[in-house]
Amino acid sequence: MTEHQPREKFATQMHSAMLAELRALAKSEGRQLQSLIEEAVSKLLETRQTSEPDFEALMKRNHDRYASVFEKLAK
């Protein structure tokens, strides 16, 4: 994401201790809280979008796990 994209305000909640750690980290790095949150969300989205499950591996695992059930259903 670029810095020139429009921003939208929103509200959320988190555990007090986690927020305190996040504020301390922002202060120690000389950054704004929103900058750290945007970085974290960006990394989460990138990870989730690129971590597609291996369909063939899932099918094999389920076939191996439920082979007896599949055999009964096929009859």
N, CA, C and O atoms as a DFTB+ gen file, in Angstrom:
300 C
 N C O
     1  1       0.842      -1.176       0.000
     2  2       0.000       0.000       0.000
     3  2       0.886       1.238       0.000
     4  3       1.953       1.269       0.615
     5  1       0.424       2.227      -0.688
     6  2       1.200       3.447      -0.742
     7  2       0.701       4.442       0.293
     8  3      -0.428       4.353       0.775
     9  1       1.550       5.372       0.615
    10  2       1.200       6.386       1.603
    11  2       0.139       7.352       1.091
    12  3      -0.483       8.050       1.892
    13  1      -0.086       7.413      -0.219
    14  2      -0.982       8.398      -0.804
    15  2      -2.413       7.892      -0.955
    16  3      -3.263       8.604      -1.490
    17  1      -2.686       6.702      -0.503
    18  2      -4.049       6.194      -0.589
    19  2      -4.884       6.837       0.513
    20  3      -4.372       7.149       1.588
    21  1      -6.181       7.035       0.236
    22  2      -7.035       7.641       1.262
    23  2      -7.095       6.752       2.509
    24  3      -7.041       5.526       2.418
    25  1      -7.205       7.379       3.639
    26  2      -7.283       6.655       4.907
    27  2      -8.704       6.740       5.449
    28  3      -9.432       7.696       5.185
    29  1      -9.075       5.732       6.201
    30  2     -10.401       5.687       6.807
    31  2     -10.244       5.406       8.287
    32  3      -9.498       4.510       8.683
    33  1     -10.939       6.164       9.092
    34  2     -10.890       5.953      10.537
    35  2     -11.788       4.785      10.911
    36  3     -12.836       4.565      10.305
    37  1     -11.353       4.040      11.924
    38  2     -12.176       2.974      12.481
    39  2     -11.770       2.793      13.937
    40  3     -10.721       3.276      14.363
    41  1     -12.584       2.114      14.674
    42  2     -12.299       1.868      16.095
    43  2     -12.248       0.374      16.330
    44  3     -12.954      -0.398      15.681
    45  1     -11.405      -0.023      17.264
    46  2     -11.304      -1.423      17.642
    47  2     -10.885      -1.506      19.098
    48  3     -10.676      -0.484      19.751
    49  1     -10.767      -2.697      19.592
    50  2     -10.336      -2.920      20.969
    51  2      -9.275      -4.003      20.982
    52  3      -9.240      -4.861      20.101
    53  1      -8.394      -3.960      22.005
    54  2      -7.429      -5.031      22.215
    55  2      -7.087      -5.076      23.692
    56  3      -7.411      -4.159      24.446
    57  1      -6.436      -6.141      24.090
    58  2      -6.044      -6.286      25.493
    59  2      -5.146      -5.126      25.905
    60  3      -4.279      -4.699      25.142
    61  1      -5.358      -4.628      27.100
    62  2      -4.608      -3.474      27.596
    63  2      -3.106      -3.696      27.567
    64  3      -2.346      -2.807      27.182
    65  1      -2.679      -4.890      27.978
    66  2      -1.246      -5.185      28.010
    67  2      -0.650      -5.171      26.599
    68  3       0.463      -4.685      26.397
    69  1      -1.386      -5.702      25.633
    70  2      -0.899      -5.721      24.256
    71  2      -0.794      -4.299      23.709
    72  3       0.171      -3.961      23.024
    73  1      -1.794      -3.468      24.015
    74  2      -1.773      -2.082      23.564
    75  2      -0.612      -1.329      24.202
    76  3       0.037      -0.518      23.540
    77  1      -0.346      -1.585      25.467
    78  2       0.781      -0.939      26.141
    79  2       2.102      -1.330      25.488
    80  3       2.975      -0.485      25.291
    81  1       2.246      -2.607      25.156
    82  2       3.468      -3.059      24.467
    83  2       3.593      -2.406      23.098
    84  3       4.683      -2.002      22.694
    85  1       2.480      -2.304      22.389
    86  2       2.487      -1.699      21.061
    87  2       2.868      -0.224      21.147
    88  3       3.649       0.268      20.332
    89  1       2.320       0.476      22.128
    90  2       2.663       1.900      22.319
    91  2       4.142       2.051      22.662
    92  3       4.808       2.953      22.153
    93  1       4.656       1.178      23.519
    94  2       6.068       1.242      23.893
    95  2       6.965       0.978      22.684
    96  3       7.995       1.631      22.513
    97  1       6.568       0.019      21.850
    98  2       7.336      -0.283      20.644
    99  2       7.328       0.907      19.687
   100  3       8.364       1.271      19.131
   101  1       6.165       1.505      19.501
   102  2       6.063       2.679      18.623
   103  2       6.963       3.796      19.136
   104  3       7.666       4.439      18.356
   105  1       6.943       4.024      20.429
   106  2       7.775       5.078      21.018
   107  2       9.257       4.770      20.839
   108  3      10.040       5.652      20.486
   109  1       9.640       3.514      21.085
   110  2      11.055       3.146      20.985
   111  2      11.573       3.227      19.553
   112  3      12.761       3.463      19.333
   113  1      10.677       3.031      18.571
   114  2      11.063       3.095      17.161
   115  2      10.811       4.473      16.548
   116  3      11.123       4.707      15.381
   117  1      10.247       5.377      17.340
   118  2       9.951       6.716      16.836
   119  2       8.879       6.698      15.751
   120  3       8.928       7.486      14.807
   121  1       7.923       5.804      15.893
   122  2       6.864       5.658      14.889
   123  2       5.512       5.916      15.525
   124  3       5.365       5.895      16.747
   125  1       4.530       6.161      14.673
   126  2       3.167       6.313      15.145
   127  2       2.541       4.935      15.323
   128  3       2.910       3.971      14.652
   129  1       1.596       4.870      16.235
   130  2       0.875       3.627      16.493
   131  2       0.223       3.107      15.215
   132  3       0.284       1.909      14.936
   133  1      -0.396       3.985      14.439
   134  2      -1.076       3.549      13.207
   135  2      -0.099       2.934      12.226
   136  3      -0.481       2.048      11.461
   137  1       1.141       3.371      12.222
   138  2       2.149       2.818      11.326
   139  2       2.434       1.360      11.665
   140  3       2.550       0.522      10.770
   141  1       2.548       1.057      12.955
   142  2       2.781      -0.333      13.370
   143  2       1.574      -1.210      13.073
   144  3       1.718      -2.354      12.644
   145  1       0.390      -0.670      13.302
   146  2      -0.828      -1.445      13.035
   147  2      -0.963      -1.721      11.546
   148  3      -1.305      -2.838      11.157
   149  1      -0.698      -0.717      10.700
   150  2      -0.759      -0.931       9.258
   151  2       0.267      -1.972       8.812
   152  3      -0.028      -2.802       7.952
   153  1       1.453      -1.932       9.383
   154  2       2.484      -2.922       9.042
   155  2       2.025      -4.329       9.407
   156  3       2.173      -5.262       8.617
   157  1       1.472      -4.477      10.598
   158  2       1.020      -5.792      11.061
   159  2      -0.125      -6.323      10.193
   160  3      -0.125      -7.493       9.812
   161  1      -1.091      -5.469       9.885
   162  2      -2.231      -5.893       9.072
   163  2      -1.772      -6.229       7.655
   164  3      -2.236      -7.202       7.061
   165  1      -0.871      -5.433       7.126
   166  2      -0.350      -5.684       5.779
   167  2       0.332      -7.048       5.713
   168  3       0.119      -7.804       4.765
   169  1       1.157      -7.368       6.725
   170  2       1.830      -8.667       6.751
   171  2       0.828      -9.809       6.912
   172  3       0.986     -10.859       6.288
   173  1      -0.187      -9.620       7.731
   174  2      -1.216     -10.642       7.910
   175  2      -1.942     -10.910       6.602
   176  3      -2.121     -12.065       6.216
   177  1      -2.360      -9.853       5.917
   178  2      -3.064     -10.025       4.650
   179  2      -2.186     -10.696       3.610
   180  3      -2.645     -11.568       2.871
   181  1      -0.932     -10.296       3.549
   182  2      -0.003     -10.902       2.585
   183  2       0.173     -12.389       2.860
   184  3       0.171     -13.203       1.936
   185  1       0.323     -12.736       4.121
   186  2       0.496     -14.139       4.504
   187  2      -0.739     -14.961       4.167
   188  3      -0.628     -16.054       3.612
   189  1      -1.897     -14.446       4.495
   190  2      -3.141     -15.176       4.254
   191  2      -3.430     -15.320       2.769
   192  3      -3.968     -16.341       2.339
   193  1      -3.080     -14.312       1.983
   194  2      -3.372     -14.356       0.555
   195  2      -2.417     -15.269      -0.196
   196  3      -2.784     -15.815      -1.237
   197  1      -1.208     -15.447       0.303
   198  2      -0.228     -16.265      -0.401
   199  2      -0.125     -17.673       0.164
   200  3       0.553     -18.521      -0.417
   201  1      -0.776     -17.933       1.271
   202  2      -0.689     -19.250       1.902
   203  2      -1.900     -20.100       1.554
   204  3      -2.675     -20.490       2.428
   205  1      -2.050     -20.379       0.281
   206  2      -3.158     -21.225      -0.145
   207  2      -2.844     -22.668       0.219
   208  3      -1.717     -23.122       0.022
   209  1      -3.824     -23.395       0.746
   210  2      -3.565     -24.787       1.109
   211  2      -3.280     -25.635      -0.132
   212  3      -3.824     -25.389      -1.209
   213  1      -2.440     -26.608       0.037
   214  2      -2.113     -27.535      -1.042
   215  2      -3.286     -28.496      -1.191
   216  3      -3.453     -29.417      -0.391
   217  1      -4.099     -28.272      -2.225
   218  2      -5.329     -29.030      -2.417
   219  2      -5.065     -30.526      -2.531
   220  3      -5.776     -31.332      -1.930
   221  1      -4.045     -30.899      -3.299
   222  2      -3.754     -32.324      -3.472
   223  2      -3.350     -32.970      -2.149
   224  3      -3.763     -34.092      -1.857
   225  1      -2.558     -32.279      -1.359
   226  2      -2.144     -32.823      -0.068
   227  2      -3.341     -32.976       0.863
   228  3      -3.446     -33.961       1.594
   229  1      -4.248     -31.993       0.833
   230  2      -5.456     -32.090       1.655
   231  2      -6.316     -33.274       1.233
   232  3      -6.826     -34.008       2.079
   233  1      -6.477     -33.461      -0.073
   234  2      -7.279     -34.581      -0.571
   235  2      -6.664     -35.920      -0.172
   236  3      -7.374     -36.825       0.266
   237  1      -5.349     -36.047      -0.322
   238  2      -4.685     -37.298       0.047
   239  2      -4.829     -37.573       1.537
   240  3      -5.120     -38.696       1.947
   241  1      -4.622     -36.531       2.345
   242  2      -4.736     -36.708       3.797
   243  2      -6.148     -37.145       4.177
   244  3      -6.318     -38.037       5.009
   245  1      -7.163     -36.522       3.573
   246  2      -8.541     -36.905       3.868
   247  2      -8.854     -38.293       3.331
   248  3      -9.576     -39.053       3.977
   249  1      -8.322     -38.638       2.159
   250  2      -8.543     -39.978       1.614
   251  2      -7.940     -41.023       2.542
   252  3      -8.578     -42.025       2.864
   253  1      -6.709     -40.781       2.964
   254  2      -6.047     -41.724       3.870
   255  2      -6.789     -41.821       5.205
   256  3      -6.940     -42.904       5.771
   257  1      -7.239     -40.694       5.683
   258  2      -7.898     -40.649       6.992
   259  2      -9.272     -41.322       6.968
   260  3      -9.658     -41.996       7.922
   261  1     -10.007     -41.130       5.864
   262  2     -11.384     -41.617       5.799
   263  2     -11.587     -42.704       4.749
   264  3     -12.697     -42.872       4.244
   265  1     -10.546     -43.431       4.419
   266  2     -10.632     -44.454       3.371
   267  2     -11.758     -45.447       3.638
   268  3     -12.513     -45.792       2.729
   269  1     -11.869     -45.901       4.871
   270  2     -12.904     -46.905       5.162
   271  2     -14.311     -46.327       4.991
   272  3     -15.217     -47.027       4.539
   273  1     -14.492     -45.081       5.341
   274  2     -15.794     -44.426       5.167
   275  2     -16.115     -44.277       3.692
   276  3     -17.239     -44.540       3.265
   277  1     -15.126     -43.852       2.911
   278  2     -15.327     -43.702       1.464
   279  2     -15.687     -45.029       0.814
   280  3     -16.541     -45.078      -0.071
   281  1     -15.041     -46.104       1.248
   282  2     -15.339     -47.417       0.698
   283  2     -16.768     -47.833       0.982
   284  3     -17.446     -48.376       0.109
   285  1     -17.230     -47.582       2.201
   286  2     -18.606     -47.910       2.559
   287  2     -19.594     -47.080       1.760
   288  3     -20.629     -47.591       1.333
   289  1     -19.292     -45.817       1.555
   290  2     -20.184     -44.929       0.806
   291  2     -20.246     -45.336      -0.675
   292  3     -21.270     -45.152      -1.334
   293  1     -19.166     -45.875      -1.175
   294  2     -19.119     -46.248      -2.596
   295  2     -19.954     -47.489      -2.886
   296  3     -20.291     -47.736      -4.044
   297  1     -20.293     -48.264      -1.884
   298  2     -21.069     -49.496      -2.089
   299  2     -22.536     -49.235      -2.223
   300  3     -23.316     -50.170      -2.399
